[in-house]
Amino acid sequence: MISGQGQEDDMSYRQFLSSGAGEGTPPFWIVVIALIVIVGVAFLVSRARRR
């Protein structure tokens, strides 16, 4: 995984593990949020370029 910042990454990684592995399911809401952000940014960029 990503290493280099030390304790902050370790904390967030533990939260990530507890939130995802706690229910035994992959954290697919992260994928959903990422897709929404990507689509939203692409939409805004295409809209801004038309003007």
MIKEBA-343601 format. One line per 10 residues: number of its first residue (from 1); their letters; for each residue x, y, z of N, C-alpha, C. Coordinates in Angstrom, 1 decimal. Layout:
NUM = a = X,Y,Z,X,Y,Z,X,Y,Z ~ ...
This chain:
1 = misgqgqedd = 0.8,-1.2,0.0,0.0,0.0,0.0,0.9,1.2,0.0 ~ 0.3,2.4,0.3,1.0,3.6,0.2,1.7,3.8,1.6 ~ 3.0,4.1,1.5,3.8,4.3,2.7,4.6,5.6,2.6 ~ 4.8,6.3,3.7,5.6,7.5,3.6,5.1,8.5,4.6 ~ 3.9,8.5,5.1,3.4,9.5,6.0,3.3,9.0,7.5 ~ 3.5,7.7,7.7,3.6,7.2,9.0,2.2,7.0,9.7 ~ 2.0,7.7,10.9,0.9,7.4,11.7,-0.4,7.8,11.1 ~ -0.5,8.9,10.3,-1.8,9.3,9.8,-2.3,8.2,8.8 ~ -1.4,7.6,8.0,-1.8,6.6,7.0,-2.2,5.3,7.8 ~ -1.5,5.1,8.9,-1.8,3.9,9.7,-3.2,4.0,10.3
11 = msyrqflssg = -3.5,5.2,10.8,-4.8,5.4,11.4,-5.9,5.3,10.4 ~ -5.8,5.9,9.2,-6.8,5.9,8.2,-7.0,4.4,7.7 ~ -5.8,3.7,7.6,-5.9,2.4,7.1,-6.6,1.5,8.0 ~ -6.4,1.7,9.3,-7.2,0.9,10.3,-8.6,1.2,10.3 ~ -9.0,2.5,10.1,-10.4,2.8,10.0,-11.0,2.2,8.7 ~ -10.2,2.2,7.7,-10.6,1.6,6.4,-10.9,0.1,6.6 ~ -10.0,-0.6,7.3,-10.1,-2.0,7.5,-11.3,-2.3,8.4 ~ -11.5,-1.5,9.4,-12.6,-1.8,10.4,-14.0,-1.5,9.7 ~ -14.0,-0.5,8.8,-15.3,-0.2,8.1,-15.6,-1.2,7.1 ~ -14.6,-1.7,6.4,-14.8,-2.6,5.2,-14.9,-4.0,5.7
21 = agegtppfwi = -13.9,-4.5,6.4,-13.8,-5.9,6.8,-14.7,-6.2,8.0 ~ -15.2,-5.2,8.7,-16.1,-5.5,9.8,-17.4,-6.2,9.4 ~ -17.9,-5.9,8.2,-19.1,-6.5,7.8,-18.8,-7.7,6.8 ~ -17.6,-7.9,6.5,-17.2,-9.0,5.6,-17.5,-8.7,4.1 ~ -17.8,-7.4,3.8,-18.0,-7.1,2.4,-17.0,-6.0,2.0 ~ -16.7,-6.0,0.7,-15.7,-5.0,0.2,-16.3,-3.6,0.3 ~ -15.5,-2.6,0.6,-16.1,-1.3,0.8,-16.5,-0.7,-0.6 ~ -17.6,-1.1,-1.1,-17.9,-0.7,-2.5,-18.5,0.7,-2.5 ~ -18.8,1.2,-1.3,-19.3,2.6,-1.3,-18.2,3.6,-1.7 ~ -16.9,3.1,-1.5,-15.8,4.0,-1.9,-15.8,4.0,-3.4
31 = vvialivivg = -16.1,2.9,-4.1,-16.1,2.9,-5.5,-17.2,3.7,-6.0 ~ -18.4,3.7,-5.4,-19.5,4.5,-5.8,-19.2,6.0,-5.7 ~ -18.6,6.4,-4.5,-18.3,7.8,-4.4,-17.3,8.2,-5.4 ~ -16.3,7.4,-5.7,-15.3,7.7,-6.7,-15.9,7.9,-8.1 ~ -16.9,7.0,-8.4,-17.5,7.1,-9.7,-18.4,8.4,-9.8 ~ -19.1,8.7,-8.7,-19.9,10.0,-8.7,-19.0,11.2,-8.8 ~ -17.8,11.2,-8.1,-16.9,12.3,-8.2,-16.4,12.5,-9.6 ~ -16.0,11.3,-10.2,-15.4,11.4,-11.6,-16.4,11.9,-12.6 ~ -17.6,11.4,-12.5,-18.7,11.8,-13.4,-19.0,13.3,-13.2 ~ -19.1,13.7,-12.0,-19.4,15.1,-11.7,-18.4,16.0,-12.2
41 = vaflvsrarr = -17.1,15.7,-12.0,-16.0,16.5,-12.5,-16.0,16.6,-14.0 ~ -16.2,15.4,-14.6,-16.2,15.4,-16.1,-17.4,16.3,-16.6 ~ -18.5,16.2,-16.0,-19.7,17.0,-16.4,-19.4,18.5,-16.2 ~ -18.9,18.8,-15.1,-18.6,20.3,-14.9,-17.5,20.8,-15.9 ~ -16.5,20.0,-16.1,-15.5,20.4,-17.1,-16.1,20.6,-18.5 ~ -16.9,19.6,-18.9,-17.5,19.7,-20.3,-18.4,20.9,-20.3 ~ -19.1,21.2,-19.2,-20.0,22.4,-19.2,-19.2,23.7,-19.2 ~ -18.1,23.7,-18.5,-17.3,24.9,-18.5,-16.6,25.2,-19.8 ~ -16.3,24.2,-20.5,-15.6,24.4,-21.8,-16.6,24.9,-22.9 ~ -17.9,24.6,-22.8,-18.8,25.1,-23.8,-19.0,26.6,-23.7
51 = r = -18.9,27.2,-22.5,-19.1,28.6,-22.4,-18.0,29.5,-23.0
